[in-house]
């Protein structure tokens, strides 16, 4: 029968199912600040406040000689 040619390629061959790619491990920055420490009392001279692995927010006065230390950001609203 003239007309359309027969296509035999791939007939009878089973294709292997593609293996799913393993899910990439989530990227977690260990040093990223995750919390916020809020201080609402006055920080006096000689006091030391350390906010480990977080931001520090002070909503009161900070006297000269006080130490504010944070692994994240420090905000003072007096």
VOLUM-306750 format. One record per residue: residue in one letter; residue number from 1; x, y, z of N, C-alpha, C, O in turn. Coordinates in steps of 0.001 Angstrom, whole numbers, plus 524288, in hexadecimal, padded with zeros to 5 digits. Each point is the difference from the previous one (the first is absolute). Layout:
// residues N
ATOM  code  pos   n_c1   n_c2   n_c3  ca_c1  ca_c2  ca_c3   c_c1   c_c2   c_c3   o_c1   o_c2   o_c3
ATOM     a  NUM      X      Y      Z      X      Y      Z      X      Y      Z      X      Y      Z
...
***
This chain:
// residues 78
ATOM  code  pos   n_c1   n_c2   n_c3  ca_c1  ca_c2  ca_c3   c_c1   c_c2   c_c3   o_c1   o_c2   o_c3
ATOM     x    1  80331  7FB7D  80000  7FCCF  80483  80000  80370  804DC  80000  802E0  800E5  803C0
ATOM     x    2  7FCE6  80225  7F844  80312  804C8  80006  7FD76  803FB  803AA  7FB4E  7FFC8  80104
ATOM     x    3  807B6  803AC  800DA  7FDF1  80402  80388  803AD  800D0  80498  80466  801CF  7FF4A
ATOM     x    4  7F9EC  7FCF0  80538  8030E  800EC  804B6  803F1  7FB9D  800D6  7FEA8  7FB69  7FF81
ATOM     x    5  80644  805FD  801C7  803DC  7FBEF  8010B  7FF17  7FDAD  8056A  7FDC3  80288  8036B
ATOM     x    6  803FA  7F8B0  7FD51  7FF8D  7FD67  8050C  80480  801B5  80386  80479  8005C  7FE45
ATOM     x    7  7FA59  800A9  80687  803F9  8017C  803D6  800B2  7FB78  803C7  7FC87  7FEDB  80320
ATOM     x    8  807F3  7FE96  7FC94  80103  7FB88  80359  803B9  8014B  8047F  8009E  7FCE0  80399
ATOM     x    9  801D0  8079C  7FC38  803B5  80152  8041B  7FD28  800A5  8052F  7FBD8  80266  8004A
ATOM     x   10  8067A  7FB6E  803C2  7FDC4  80084  8052C  7FBA5  7FC2D  80115  7FE4C  7FF8A  80479
ATOM     x   11  7FFDC  7FDBC  7F7A2  7FBBD  7FC57  800CD  80220  7FB36  802D3  803DA  7FDAD  7FE4C
ATOM     x   12  7F9B5  800E4  805E8  801A1  7FB70  802E5  80463  8011F  803E0  80173  7FC89  80300
ATOM     x   13  800AD  80820  7FD05  8041F  80149  803BE  7FD8D  802BD  804AD  7FCCD  8038B  7FF72
ATOM     x   14  804C4  7FABF  80512  7FE0B  8027F  804BC  8041B  803D4  801E9  804A0  7FEBE  80066
ATOM     x   15  7F998  805DB  800BE  8039B  803F3  801F4  80016  7FFB6  805F2  7FBF6  7FF58  80286
ATOM     x   16  808AE  80129  7FFA0  80083  7FFFB  805AE  7FDCA  80515  8022E  800D5  80437  7FDD5
ATOM     x   17  7FC61  7FB4C  8066E  7FDCD  804AB  80279  80474  8033A  8024A  80378  7FDE0  80290
ATOM     x   18  7FC74  80732  7FC8A  8043A  80338  8022F  7FFC7  7FFF5  805F7  7FBD1  80053  80258
ATOM     x   19  808C4  7FF45  80007  8003E  7FFFD  805B4  7FF63  8059B  801F9  80279  80396  7FDF6
ATOM     x   20  7FA45  7FD26  805F5  7FF63  80552  80208  80510  801CF  80297  802A7  7FD04  802AE
ATOM     x   21  7FE92  807DE  7FC74  804BF  80233  80256  7FF30  80080  805E2  7FBBA  80157  801BF
ATOM     x   22  80850  7FD9A  8014C  7FF5A  80091  805AC  7FF11  805B9  80167  8023D  8038D  7FDA8
ATOM     x   23  7FA75  7FD39  8062A  7FEBC  80557  801A1  804D6  80282  80267  802A5  7FD95  80335
ATOM     x   24  7FE87  8073F  7FB46  80493  8028F  80246  7FF1D  80120  805C8  7FBA2  80123  801A9
ATOM     x   25  80884  7FE8A  80153  7FFA4  8011B  80596  7FEE0  805CF  800C2  8023B  80344  7FD43
ATOM     x   26  7FA5B  7FE0C  80667  7FED9  80587  800DD  804CF  802DA  80209  802F7  7FDF0  8032D
ATOM     x   27  7FDBD  806D3  7FAEF  80477  80324  8019B  7FE6F  80320  804D0  7FC4D  80311  7FFD7
ATOM     x   28  80680  7FC23  80460  7FEE9  802BB  804DC  804E1  802ED  8019E  8042B  7FDB2  800A7
ATOM     x   29  7FB49  80769  7FFFC  80462  8032B  801CD  8000B  7FFCA  805F2  7FC8C  80226  80291
ATOM     x   30  8075C  7FB44  7FF95  80043  7FF35  805A3  800B4  8052A  802DD  7FE1F  80098  80463
ATOM     x   31  80489  8031E  7F93A  80126  804EC  8029B  7FBC4  8041B  7FF55  80086  80455  80205
ATOM     x   32  7FB52  7FA6A  7FB34  7FBE5  803DC  7FF07  7FCD1  800F1  804F9  7FE42  7FC43  80278
ATOM     x   33  800FA  8089E  7FF03  7FCCF  8011B  80495  7FA60  7FE44  7FF1D  7FDC3  8010F  7FBE0
ATOM     x   34  7FFF4  7FC51  807ED  7FAC3  7FDF0  7FF59  7FC1E  80279  803CA  7FB48  7FFB7  7FF1C
ATOM     x   35  8069A  802B4  80516  7FC92  8021C  803FE  80151  805B6  800E7  80393  80224  7FD99
ATOM     x   36  7F987  80042  805DB  8010A  8055D  80194  7FF9D  80049  805ED  7FC45  7FE0F  80255
ATOM     x   37  80794  8045C  8000C  7FFE6  800D1  805A9  7FEA4  805B5  800F0  80287  8037D  7FDDE
ATOM     x   38  7F975  7FD7D  80558  7FE2F  8054B  8010A  80112  80151  805B5  7FE6B  7FD24  80387
ATOM     x   39  8044A  8073D  7FD5A  8012D  801E5  80542  7FCF2  80511  800C2  800B8  803BE  7FD12
ATOM     x   40  7FBD7  7FC5F  806E8  7FCDC  804B3  800EA  801B4  802F0  804E7  7FDE4  8042E  8011B
ATOM     x   41  805D1  7F9C8  801D4  80207  802A6  804AB  804CF  8032F  7FE8C  802AA  7FEB6  7FC35
ATOM     x   42  7FE82  8056A  806B9  804BC  80306  7FEDD  804E5  7FC9F  8009C  80057  7FCBD  80384
ATOM     x   43  80366  8041B  7F905  804F4  7FD28  80046  803E7  803B4  8028E  80124  8042F  7FDED
ATOM     x   44  800E1  7FA40  8068F  80355  80370  8031E  805BE  7FF4A  7FEA4  80182  7FC2A  7FD85
ATOM     x   45  801A8  80796  80425  805A0  7FFDA  7FF15  8024D  7FB18  80284  7FECB  7FEC0  8047B
ATOM     x   46  8047F  7FE84  7F89F  80269  7FB35  801F5  7FCE8  7FB1B  7FEB7  80212  7FBB0  80081
ATOM     x   47  7F909  804D5  7FDDB  7FCDF  7FB73  7FE88  801A8  7FE1C  7FAA2  8017F  80316  7FCA2
ATOM     x   48  7FE37  7F7D2  8029E  8012C  7FDAB  7FAE7  7FB5D  7FC96  7FE78  7FE6A  7FC90  802F7
ATOM     x   49  7FF75  80461  7F87A  7FBA4  7FCE1  7FDFD  801BD  7FD9B  7FADF  801A9  802BC  7FC6A
ATOM     x   50  7FDED  7F80C  8034A  801AA  7FD2C  7FB54  7FB51  7FD0C  7FDD1  7FDA5  7FCCD  802B6
ATOM     x   51  80107  80444  7F870  7FBBB  7FD4C  7FD54  8026D  7FBF8  7FC58  8016E  80136  7FB93
ATOM     x   52  7FF02  7FA05  80656  8027F  7FBD0  7FCFE  7FC63  7FE23  7FBA1  7FB7D  7FEA0  800F2
ATOM     x   53  8068B  8015A  7FA48  7FD39  7FE17  7FB56  7FAC9  802C4  7FF13  7FC55  7FDA0  7FDFD
ATOM     x   54  80350  80755  80374  7FB25  802D5  7FF04  8010F  805DE  7FFD7  80455  801CB  80111
ATOM     x   55  7F797  80124  7FD93  8003F  805AE  8000C  7FEE4  801E9  8058B  7FDB3  7FD36  8032B
ATOM     x   56  803FA  80793  7FDF0  7FF16  8025F  8051D  7FD33  8052F  7FF34  801C3  80352  7FD01
ATOM     x   57  7F9CC  7FD58  805BE  7FD13  804E2  7FFD9  7FFA8  80210  80591  7FE3A  7FD3E  80385
ATOM     x   58  80379  807A1  7FD47  7FFB2  80289  8051C  7FC2B  80482  7FF76  800AD  80369  7FCAD
ATOM     x   59  7FB3B  7FC99  806A8  7FBF4  8040C  7FFB1  8005B  803CC  80493  7FC2C  80295  80155
ATOM     x   60  80864  7FDBF  8010C  800D4  80390  80454  80560  8027A  7FF70  802A7  7FF36  7FC12
ATOM     x   61  7FEF0  803C2  807D5  80502  802C4  7FFA6  80499  7FC49  800CF  7FF97  7FC08  802AF
ATOM     x   62  804C8  80563  7FAE9  804DC  7FD13  8008C  8040F  803D7  8020A  8014A  803D0  7FD5E
ATOM     x   63  800B7  7FB33  8074E  803D2  80383  80262  8055D  7FF3D  7FD90  8012C  7FBE6  7FDC8
ATOM     x   64  80217  8082F  802AD  80564  7FFA0  7FE1E  802D5  7FBCB  80324  7FF82  7FFC6  804C7
ATOM     x   65  8036A  7FCF3  7F890  802D6  7FBCC  80296  7FD1F  7FAD1  7FFE9  8022D  7FC0A  801A3
ATOM     x   66  7F8FF  803E1  7FC80  7FD26  7FB10  7FF79  801B5  7FD53  7FAF9  80168  80295  7FC32
ATOM     x   67  7FE74  7F837  803D1  8018C  7FD01  7FB5B  7FB41  7FD2F  7FDCC  7FD50  7FD21  802C5
ATOM     x   68  801B4  803B9  7F83E  7FBE5  7FD2F  7FD35  802A0  7FCDF  7FBB7  8029F  80234  7FCA0
ATOM     x   69  7FCB0  7F8A8  8037F  80281  7FC88  7FC38  7FBCB  7FC73  7FDBD  7FCC4  7FDE8  802E1
ATOM     x   70  80347  8016E  7F7FD  7FC36  7FC8A  7FD76  80284  7FD83  7FB41  8033A  80268  7FD5F
ATOM     x   71  7FB43  7F8BB  8018B  801C7  7FD6A  7FB38  7FD10  8021A  7FB47  801D6  7FF85  7FB94
ATOM     x   72  7F9A5  802CB  80555  7FCF7  80267  7FBCF  80077  805EB  80050  80438  80216  800FE
ATOM     x   73  7F779  80093  7FE2A  7FFDD  805B8  80015  7FEA2  801FF  80572  7FD8A  7FD42  80318
ATOM     x   74  8041A  80797  7FE09  7FEAF  8028D  804EE  7FCD3  804E2  7FEB5  801B0  8034B  7FCEE
ATOM     x   75  7F99D  7FD24  8057D  7FC94  80487  7FF43  7FF0F  8026A  80559  7FED6  7FD39  803C1
ATOM     x   76  801A9  807EC  7FC9C  7FF00  802BA  804EA  7FBDC  8042A  7FEF9  800BF  8037C  7FCC5
ATOM     x   77  7FAE0  7FC1B  80608  7FBBD  803C7  7FF9E  7FF34  8023F  80573  7FD4B  7FDAB  80338
ATOM     x   78  8050A  806D5  7FDD4  7FFA3  8024B  8053E  7FCC1  804EE  7FFD6  7FF3B  80283  80407
***
